[in-house]
């Protein structure tokens, strides 16, 4: 049975949930935290920030840090796809839940621009790492996730919440908003596959 992945992208990491089964009855496979930064290089968690509230200005340092972030994403996705739970499964698609799709160049405030740049960076490196593994990837903005999912799944938001609660019972704690968003993204991907 094919497996679909959902990711809630954060700064420096992503929450991943894998589901299999059908659109009408998704089954939990696993939940993981996927590193998109290097714990040995703390600045990779926020490579566009020089300090709290201050944007990094040195383009060479930004380039160095973003290269590390890209390498971490590729390594983490490779490791995820080789995990025991996916050993005999075929990953057929993924969807990323992101905070925003805003173009950082359109943001005037340097500190807010740094956040927008990091959002785009972590989304992009994760999407590229999945693409390198031949996994097609969709993107949905967190703010519209519930409405987009209800439309795509043909279910009410209340029905979706009940099904996500069942997935959460299978996977156990923690089962917060980020985990639910990742699971919903995976469920949307299963729906695209018409299973």
Residue pairs with C-beta under 8 A, 6 or more apart in sequence:
1 20
1 21
1 89
1 195
2 20
2 89
2 90
2 91
2 92
2 190
2 193
2 195
3 18
3 19
3 20
3 29
3 86
3 89
3 90
3 91
3 92
4 18
4 19
4 20
4 91
4 92
4 93
4 94
4 95
4 186
4 187
4 189
4 190
4 193
5 16
5 17
5 18
5 91
5 93
5 94
5 95
5 130
5 135
5 186
5 189
6 16
6 17
6 18
6 19
6 94
6 95
6 96
6 97
6 181
6 182
6 183
6 184
6 185
6 186
6 187
6 188
6 189
7 14
7 15
7 16
7 17
7 34
7 94
7 95
7 96
7 97
7 126
7 182
7 185
8 14
8 15
8 97
8 142
8 178
8 179
8 181
8 182
8 185
9 36
9 96
9 97
9 98
9 99
9 119
9 122
9 123
9 126
10 122
10 178
11 45
11 46
11 115
11 118
11 119
11 122
12 35
12 36
12 37
12 44
12 45
12 46
12 122
13 33
13 34
13 35
13 36
13 37
14 33
14 34
14 36
14 96
14 122
14 126
14 182
15 31
15 32
15 33
15 34
15 178
15 179
15 181
15 182
16 30
16 31
16 32
16 33
16 34
16 80
16 182
17 28
17 30
17 31
17 167
17 171
17 179
17 182
17 183
17 185
17 186
18 28
18 29
18 30
18 31
18 85
18 86
18 91
18 186
19 26
19 27
19 28
19 29
19 167
19 183
19 186
19 187
19 190
20 26
20 27
20 29
20 89
20 190
21 27
21 190
21 195
22 190
22 195
23 153
23 187
23 190
23 191
23 193
23 194
23 195
26 163
26 167
26 183
26 186
26 187
26 190
27 170
28 167
28 170
28 171
28 183
29 85
29 86
29 89
30 83
30 85
30 171
31 171
31 179
31 182
31 183
32 80
32 83
34 76
34 77
34 80
34 126
35 72
35 76
36 69
36 72
36 73
36 76
36 122
36 125
36 126
37 44
37 45
37 68
37 69
37 72
38 44
38 68
38 69
38 72
41 65
41 68
43 65
44 65
44 68
44 69
44 72
46 114
46 118
47 56
47 62
47 65
47 66
47 69
47 118
47 121
48 55
48 56
48 62
48 113
48 114
48 115
48 117
48 118
48 121
49 55
49 56
49 111
49 114
49 118
50 56
50 57
53 111
54 111
55 110
55 111
55 113
55 114
56 62
56 114
66 121
66 125
69 121
69 122
69 125
70 125
70 128
70 129
72 125
73 122
73 125
73 126
73 128
73 129
74 125
74 128
74 129
74 132
76 129
77 126
77 129
77 130
77 132
77 133
78 129
78 133
80 86
81 91
81 133
81 135
91 133
91 135
92 135
92 189
92 193
93 135
93 136
93 137
93 138
93 189
93 192
93 193
94 130
94 135
94 136
94 137
94 138
94 185
94 186
94 189
95 137
95 138
95 139
95 140
95 185
95 186
95 188
95 189
96 123
96 126
96 127
96 137
96 138
96 139
96 140
96 185
97 140
97 141
97 142
97 145
97 181
97 182
97 184
97 185
98 119
98 123
98 139
98 140
98 141
98 142
99 119
99 141
99 142
100 116
100 119
100 141
101 139
101 141
102 116
102 119
103 116
103 120
104 113
104 116
104 117
104 120
105 113
107 113
107 116
123 139
126 137
127 137
127 139
130 136
130 137
131 137
138 188
138 189
138 192
140 148
140 185
140 188
142 181
145 181
145 184
145 185
146 157
146 160
146 184
148 188
149 160
149 184
149 187
149 188
150 156
150 157
150 160
152 188
152 191
152 192
153 160
153 187
153 188
153 191
155 163
160 184
163 187
164 180
164 183
164 184
167 183
168 175
168 179
168 180
168 183
171 179
